[in-house]
Each structure stands twice: as structure tokens, then as C-alpha cells.
Amino acid sequence: MPPLLETLALIGTIETIVLVIGFIWAIILWIKGISPALYRLGNGLAKRKIAIFAKNDNISSLKSLLCDSGLFRDKNIFEITNSGDVGKAEEASVYLVYWHDWADDINQILDKKPDKCALVVYAPYDKGRIPDEQMKKLDGKRHSAVTNFRGRLLNDIVTAMITTSYGK
């Protein structure tokens, strides 16, 4: 073989080795980085329970929003419509609270909420702001989010399912 062909063959072999190592490294990074998040999201969507704290038409509206998205199963969503039923939410891993229906009883919800449970508060902007004192209380709880838009609400629930711990 002429020296030029030997050199090109050597360069081709080195390039192939680098490509194979890079491919293997990319697979390792994907397995370590992305697959755990996908696994947690899949478990969250399939198994975790969402407690909706709302009253009257708001409860059916929020439940419909979640079910119509195709992300959440109807059997994993349950409704809390009065303050006497707050204890029923203990098995939930995400609390969704319609602020204007539960503003007077938010302390009762915050007291019952376990540390590993996510809290998403939905406060539509057209019904008024959450008072600053209450915002400080909400901010003091781990895994809490406040949103004013329905589209953002779905995003916050999905993010909460990924980032909070999943009990087997």
C-alpha cells in the first residue's frame, strides 16, 4: 500500500473510534440526564393523584381542563369542595387550589400539605390579586407555584410532577 493510503486508513480508523466513543458518551449522558426525568414524568402522569380544591362551576372547569389535555386520568383526580373534606387530600401528591374559592381556608390546606406534595394555586387575574401577606405564606412552603393563566396551570402541574418526589 502506498504511504498516502496507509495514512488515510489510519485517519479513518481514528475518526471511527472517536465517532463510536462520542456515540457511546451521548447515550450515557441521555440515560443519566433525560431518562430519569421521563421516567418520573411517566409515573407522575400514570399514578400520582391530584386534589382539586374548588367550588361550584370552578371544580368541573378545572377537572375538565386537566382531563381534556389528555395528560391526566380522570381516576387520578379528585375533588375537594368544602373545608370539612381537606383531610381527603392526604393521598394526593399535587394540590391544585382555585384561590378565590379557598382564600379563607388556605391556612387549613397549607397545614395539611405534606412537604413532598406540590401546591399549585390558580388565581385568575380578572378576579383580583392574592394579598401580599398570603403570597409570603405560599412562598414559605416548598414546591409551591402561583399562576394566573390556564395554559400555565398545566405546565406548572407537569413540572411539579417531575420535580417533586415520587413515593412508590
Phi and psi in degrees as a GROMACS rama.xvg file:
@    title "Ramachandran Plot"
@    xaxis  label "Phi"
@    yaxis  label "Psi"
@TYPE xy
-69.3962  154.158  PRO-2
-57.9658  -33.7135  PRO-3
-64.6008  -43.6512  LEU-4
-66.6662  -37.5138  LEU-5
-63.6019  -40.4979  GLU-6
-64.6456  -45.6038  THR-7
-64.3168  -37.8562  LEU-8
-64.7828  -40.9055  ALA-9
-63.861  -44.1272  LEU-10
-63.343  -41.9145  ILE-11
-62.0766  -40.369  GLY-12
-64.9381  -44.1257  THR-13
-62.8268  -44.2461  ILE-14
-61.8503  -40.1824  GLU-15
-63.9472  -43.3749  THR-16
-62.2722  -45.0747  ILE-17
-62.4765  -41.3113  VAL-18
-64.4697  -43.9315  LEU-19
-64.9393  -44.0352  VAL-20
-62.7502  -42.9255  ILE-21
-62.1272  -40.4926  GLY-22
-65.3102  -44.8532  PHE-23
-63.0421  -42.5658  ILE-24
-62.2386  -40.68  TRP-25
-63.2145  -40.3194  ALA-26
-64.5823  -42.87  ILE-27
-61.9704  -44.5788  ILE-28
-63.3381  -39.243  LEU-29
-64.7547  -44.6651  TRP-30
-63.3537  -40.6337  ILE-31
-77.8061  -30.0719  LYS-32
-101.091  -53.6917  GLY-33
-89.8376  -40.2697  ILE-34
-62.6734  -36.6326  SER-35
-61.9886  -38.7205  PRO-36
-66.399  -41.302  ALA-37
-65.0048  -39.4446  LEU-38
-62.6004  -46.8541  TYR-39
-64.9879  -39.3437  ARG-40
-64.7897  -44.5081  LEU-41
-60.1868  -45.123  GLY-42
-64.077  -40.0202  ASN-43
-62.5657  -45.3185  GLY-44
-70.9334  -32.0635  LEU-45
-85.5168  -34.2176  ALA-46
-119.754  -29.6822  LYS-47
-76.5161  149.871  ARG-48
-103.081  143.325  LYS-49
-116.902  125.376  ILE-50
-100.043  121.511  ALA-51
-99.9573  119.103  ILE-52
-98.8549  100.934  PHE-53
-157.711  169.48  ALA-54
-131.997  159.367  LYS-55
53.6682  -130.952  ASN-56
-70.997  -22.2197  ASP-57
-64.5251  -34.174  ASN-58
-65.0031  -46.0682  ILE-59
-69.6487  -33.2112  SER-60
-65.5823  -45.9335  SER-61
-68.5584  -41.5426  LEU-62
-63.4105  -41.8885  LYS-63
-62.5392  -40.9486  SER-64
-58.9317  -44.9462  LEU-65
-68.2886  -45.7787  LEU-66
-69.9642  -39.4953  CYS-67
-67.1138  -20.7627  ASP-68
-68.524  -21.53  SER-69
80.9777  1.44106  GLY-70
-90.2115  -29.8995  LEU-71
-118.491  143.388  PHE-72
-87.3514  143.03  ARG-73
-59.3367  -35.922  ASP-74
-70.5527  -16.8563  LYS-75
-93.7569  3.04982  ASN-76
-116.996  128.014  ILE-77
-132.471  157.069  PHE-78
-105.43  136.177  GLU-79
-118.324  113.173  ILE-80
-111.537  -10.7855  THR-81
-144.651  159.858  ASN-82
-64.7053  -20.2717  SER-83
-72.9853  -16.6014  GLY-84
-100.555  9.40615  ASP-85
-59.577  -34.9222  VAL-86
-61.9826  -24.084  GLY-87
-64.7939  -17.655  LYS-88
-83.1322  0.177551  ALA-89
-58.2383  -32.4032  GLU-90
-82.2273  -6.26816  GLU-91
-80.1309  149.691  ALA-92
-107.253  -8.34239  SER-93
-137.166  129.226  VAL-94
-104.283  125.253  TYR-95
-111.28  116.573  LEU-96
-115.796  124.653  VAL-97
-82.9453  106.332  TYR-98
-52.4512  -49.6808  TRP-99
-69.706  -18.6837  HIS-100
-85.6642  -25.7397  ASP-101
-121.31  15.4101  TRP-102
-57.923  -37.9725  ALA-103
-75.2092  -22.2469  ASP-104
-112.701  15.5772  ASP-105
-63.3945  -33.1046  ILE-106
-63.616  -35.9484  ASN-107
-65.0935  -39.8801  GLN-108
-67.3312  -44.9803  ILE-109
-63.3715  -34.699  LEU-110
-68.9718  -34.5494  ASP-111
-81.9028  -22.6343  LYS-112
-67.8049  120.383  LYS-113
-68.817  157.249  PRO-114
-61.8688  -34.21  ASP-115
-83.4019  -5.37461  LYS-116
-87.0355  136.725  CYS-117
-83.6796  146.345  ALA-118
-124.551  120.717  LEU-119
-118.189  119.278  VAL-120
-104.07  124.58  VAL-121
-104.693  116.795  TYR-122
-129.359  90.9872  ALA-123
-54.2065  136.385  PRO-124
-63.7864  -25.501  TYR-125
-78.7475  -6.61041  ASP-126
-104.43  3.0243  LYS-127
109.026  161.202  GLY-128
-80.4261  158.479  ARG-129
-80.9357  130.096  ILE-130
-58.3684  148.203  PRO-131
-57.535  -38.4629  ASP-132
-61.7649  -41.9749  GLU-133
-69.6262  -35.9895  GLN-134
-62.0366  -37.8186  MET-135
-63.9702  -40.0956  LYS-136
-63.9051  -43.9553  LYS-137
-64.2718  -39.8948  LEU-138
-66.8267  -26.4926  ASP-139
-75.0886  -11.6561  GLY-140
-95.8644  139.277  LYS-141
-68.9316  151.679  ARG-142
56.1013  45.2748  HIS-143
-117.288  146.421  SER-144
-142.851  146.724  ALA-145
-121.602  133.122  VAL-146
-136.328  152.535  THR-147
-111.713  -7.67926  ASN-148
-121.919  142.047  PHE-149
-63.6971  -40.1116  ARG-150
-64.3413  -39.4622  GLY-151
-68.4086  -29.8588  ARG-152
-58.9099  -47.0002  LEU-153
-61.1836  -43.0853  LEU-154
-61.8791  -42.8727  ASN-155
-65.6889  -36.4942  ASP-156
-68.1611  -45.0804  ILE-157
-62.8036  -43.9115  VAL-158
-62.5371  -40.2375  THR-159
-62.5442  -36.8423  ALA-160
-68.5249  -31.5562  MET-161
-75.9919  -40.1911  ILE-162
-90.3432  -17.1432  THR-163
-92.722  158.323  THR-164
-69.0851  149.238  SER-165
-113.105  116.394  TYR-166
-85.2004  130.449  GLY-167
